[in-house]
Amino acid sequence: MKLHFNAVRANRGDWSLAAQGTFCEGMHLVSGDVGSGKSTLALMIAGLFSPTVGSIVSDGISSKMISMQFPEYHVTGLTVAEECRSWGLDSDPILSGINLNHKRDVAPLTLSRGELKRLHLACVLAKKYDLLLLDEPFSSLDAREKERLCEILSQRTGGITILFTHEQTCFPQVDHIWEIQQGELFDRGEMPEALTRWMHAPTLIKKIISSGKILKNISPSDLQEAVCRT
């Protein structure tokens, strides 16, 4: 499976975003400042926004899903349990897994933003897709839920998963790093070599690298191992 960007450019007034490159199977991290174009790039890949020029070509991808930053955009069920079933899922294991079984009969939009995000992500990650696009999946989650999400994503196998985020503290294990700077998508390469070229790398990661320690990856456990290494 591959996703090709052929001289893609999106224009919105004075703002533009250019992208060239190929996403292969694995976990990809796309970082960038707020407003840099991460969400626009995700929407173009999902087919919800057309590039001004160029093309995005899918090779061997038969199913795809986009999880947008605001979970309210995805709600279709009248109750929390119905929301699970709208995804073709059994509500019992989903709600038990995120500690929301006691709210199964309430309206999804009465949940807190964090609860709704947990519900939405649980439904998304319970299914398999050739291409999974996660736009700011860590937003509205507390530190514990961020770590739990990272563990789930790190265990994901098969297909192409693209994580769009400006998160600076918690990441899953990734295979490839990209970043958006000054209106252009840059391919920083595969792990761990990509870390030395990652301009948006969090301060902790930069400090670890500057100390001469080699990071295996950027999940919480990888960072802890590198920091504690003598």
C-alpha positions as CSV (number, residue, x, y, z in Angstrom):
1,M,0.0,0.0,0.0
2,K,1.2,3.5,-0.9
3,L,-0.1,7.0,-1.0
4,H,1.6,9.3,-3.6
5,F,1.6,13.1,-3.6
6,N,2.4,14.3,-7.1
7,A,3.3,18.0,-7.0
8,V,0.3,18.8,-4.8
9,R,-0.5,22.4,-3.9
10,A,-3.5,23.9,-2.1
11,N,-4.2,27.6,-2.2
12,R,-6.5,29.6,0.0
13,G,-6.1,33.3,-0.6
14,D,-2.6,34.2,0.4
15,W,-2.0,30.9,2.1
16,S,-0.7,27.8,0.3
17,L,0.6,24.3,1.1
18,A,2.8,22.3,-1.2
19,A,3.4,18.5,-0.8
20,Q,5.5,15.9,-2.7
21,G,6.4,12.4,-1.6
22,T,5.2,8.9,-0.8
23,F,3.6,7.4,2.4
24,C,4.2,3.7,2.7
25,E,2.9,1.2,5.2
26,G,3.5,2.1,8.9
27,M,3.0,4.9,11.4
28,H,3.7,8.4,10.1
29,L,3.9,11.5,12.2
30,V,3.2,14.9,10.5
31,S,4.1,17.8,12.8
32,G,3.8,21.5,12.4
33,D,2.7,24.7,14.1
34,V,-1.0,25.5,14.6
35,G,-2.4,26.8,11.3
36,S,0.5,25.3,9.3
37,G,-1.9,23.1,7.2
38,K,-2.0,19.8,8.9
39,S,-5.8,19.6,8.9
40,T,-5.9,20.7,5.3
41,L,-3.5,18.0,4.3
42,A,-5.6,15.4,6.2
43,L,-8.7,16.6,4.4
44,M,-7.1,16.4,1.0
45,I,-5.9,12.8,1.6
46,A,-9.4,11.9,2.8
47,G,-10.9,13.4,-0.4
48,L,-12.9,16.0,1.4
49,F,-10.8,18.9,0.0
50,S,-9.4,19.0,-3.5
51,P,-5.9,20.3,-4.1
52,T,-5.6,23.3,-6.4
53,V,-3.0,21.6,-8.5
54,G,-1.4,18.1,-8.6
55,S,-2.8,14.8,-7.5
56,I,-2.9,12.3,-4.6
57,V,-2.9,8.8,-5.8
58,S,-3.7,5.7,-3.7
59,D,-2.1,2.4,-4.5
60,G,-3.6,-0.7,-3.0
61,I,-5.7,1.2,-0.5
62,S,-9.3,0.0,-0.5
63,S,-10.6,1.4,2.9
64,K,-9.8,4.7,4.7
65,M,-11.0,6.7,7.7
66,I,-10.4,10.2,8.9
67,S,-10.8,11.1,12.5
68,M,-11.2,14.9,12.8
69,Q,-10.0,17.0,15.7
70,F,-13.5,17.8,17.0
71,P,-15.4,14.5,17.8
72,E,-18.8,16.3,17.5
73,Y,-18.4,16.2,13.7
74,H,-18.7,12.4,13.7
75,V,-21.7,12.0,16.0
76,T,-24.8,10.3,14.5
77,G,-26.3,8.3,17.4
78,L,-28.9,9.6,19.7
79,T,-27.4,7.8,22.7
80,V,-23.8,6.7,23.5
81,A,-24.7,3.1,22.9
82,E,-26.3,3.9,19.6
83,E,-23.2,5.8,18.6
84,C,-21.2,2.7,19.0
85,R,-23.7,0.7,17.0
86,S,-23.6,3.3,14.3
87,W,-20.0,2.2,13.7
88,G,-21.1,-1.5,13.4
89,L,-19.7,-2.3,16.9
90,D,-21.0,-4.0,20.0
91,S,-21.3,-1.2,22.5
92,D,-20.6,-3.3,25.6
93,P,-16.9,-4.0,25.2
94,I,-16.3,-0.5,23.7
95,L,-17.9,1.3,26.6
96,S,-16.4,-1.0,29.3
97,G,-13.0,-0.4,27.8
98,I,-13.3,3.4,28.2
99,N,-15.3,3.4,31.5
100,L,-18.4,4.9,30.0
101,N,-20.8,2.0,30.4
102,H,-22.7,4.0,33.0
103,K,-23.5,6.6,30.4
104,R,-24.6,4.3,27.6
105,D,-28.2,5.8,27.5
106,V,-27.2,9.5,27.5
107,A,-26.9,11.7,24.5
108,P,-23.3,11.8,23.1
109,L,-23.3,15.6,23.0
110,T,-23.9,15.7,26.8
111,L,-20.6,14.0,27.4
112,S,-17.6,16.1,28.3
113,R,-15.2,16.9,25.4
114,G,-12.7,14.4,26.8
115,E,-15.3,11.6,27.2
116,L,-16.6,12.2,23.7
117,K,-13.1,12.1,22.3
118,R,-12.5,8.8,24.1
119,L,-15.7,7.4,22.7
120,H,-15.0,8.5,19.2
121,L,-11.4,7.2,19.2
122,A,-12.5,3.8,20.7
123,C,-14.9,3.3,17.8
124,V,-12.4,4.4,15.2
125,L,-9.6,2.2,16.6
126,A,-11.8,-0.9,17.0
127,K,-11.9,-1.3,13.2
128,K,-9.2,-1.9,10.6
129,Y,-8.5,0.5,7.7
130,D,-5.9,0.4,5.0
131,L,-5.5,4.2,5.5
132,L,-6.2,5.8,8.9
133,L,-5.9,9.6,9.3
134,L,-5.8,11.0,12.8
135,D,-6.1,14.7,13.0
136,E,-5.0,16.0,16.5
137,P,-6.1,12.8,18.3
138,F,-4.6,13.9,21.6
139,S,-6.7,17.1,21.9
140,S,-9.1,17.1,24.9
141,L,-7.4,14.0,26.4
142,D,-5.6,14.1,29.8
143,A,-2.1,12.8,30.3
144,R,-3.3,9.3,31.3
145,E,-5.5,9.0,28.2
146,K,-2.8,10.3,25.9
147,E,-0.5,7.5,27.2
148,R,-3.2,4.9,26.7
149,L,-3.8,6.1,23.2
150,C,-0.1,5.9,22.4
151,E,0.0,2.3,23.6
152,I,-2.9,1.4,21.4
153,L,-1.4,3.1,18.3
154,S,2.0,1.6,19.0
155,Q,0.4,-1.9,18.8
156,R,-1.3,-1.1,15.5
157,T,-0.2,-3.3,12.6
158,G,-0.8,-3.2,8.9
159,G,-1.9,-0.4,6.7
160,I,-0.9,3.3,6.7
161,T,-1.6,5.4,9.7
162,I,-0.9,9.1,9.6
163,L,-0.9,11.1,12.8
164,F,-1.3,14.9,12.4
165,T,-0.4,16.8,15.6
166,H,1.4,19.6,17.3
167,E,1.6,17.5,20.5
168,Q,4.9,17.9,22.3
169,T,4.8,15.5,25.2
170,C,3.3,12.1,24.3
171,F,3.8,10.1,21.1
172,P,3.3,6.5,19.9
173,Q,6.1,4.6,18.3
174,V,6.5,5.9,14.7
175,D,8.2,4.7,11.6
176,H,8.5,8.0,9.6
177,I,8.5,11.7,10.4
178,W,7.2,14.5,8.2
179,E,6.7,18.2,9.1
180,I,5.2,21.3,7.6
181,Q,7.3,24.4,7.5
182,Q,6.7,27.7,5.6
183,G,3.9,26.2,3.6
184,E,5.7,23.0,2.5
185,L,5.6,19.4,3.6
186,F,9.1,18.0,4.3
187,D,10.0,14.3,4.5
188,R,12.4,13.9,7.4
189,G,12.8,10.2,6.8
190,E,12.6,7.0,8.8
191,M,13.3,6.5,12.5
192,P,15.7,7.0,14.2
193,E,17.7,9.0,11.7
194,A,14.7,11.4,11.1
195,L,15.1,12.7,14.7
196,T,18.2,14.7,13.8
197,R,16.3,16.4,11.0
198,W,13.1,17.0,12.9
199,M,12.8,20.8,13.4
200,H,9.6,20.6,15.5
201,A,11.1,18.0,17.8
202,P,10.1,18.6,21.5
203,T,12.7,20.2,23.7
204,L,13.2,16.9,25.7
205,I,14.0,15.0,22.5
206,K,16.5,17.7,21.4
207,K,18.2,17.6,24.8
208,I,18.5,13.8,24.7
209,I,20.0,13.9,21.2
210,S,22.4,16.8,22.1
211,S,23.6,14.7,25.1
212,G,24.9,12.1,22.6
213,K,22.2,9.5,23.5
214,I,20.6,7.6,20.6
215,L,16.8,7.4,20.7
216,K,15.3,4.2,19.4
217,N,11.9,5.9,19.1
218,I,9.7,8.6,20.7
219,S,7.1,6.7,22.7
220,P,7.1,7.4,26.5
221,S,8.9,4.2,27.2
222,D,11.5,4.9,24.6
223,L,12.1,8.4,26.0
224,Q,12.4,7.0,29.6
225,E,14.9,4.3,28.5
226,A,17.1,6.9,26.8
227,V,17.0,9.3,29.7
228,C,17.8,6.6,32.2
229,R,20.6,5.0,30.1
230,T,24.1,5.5,31.6
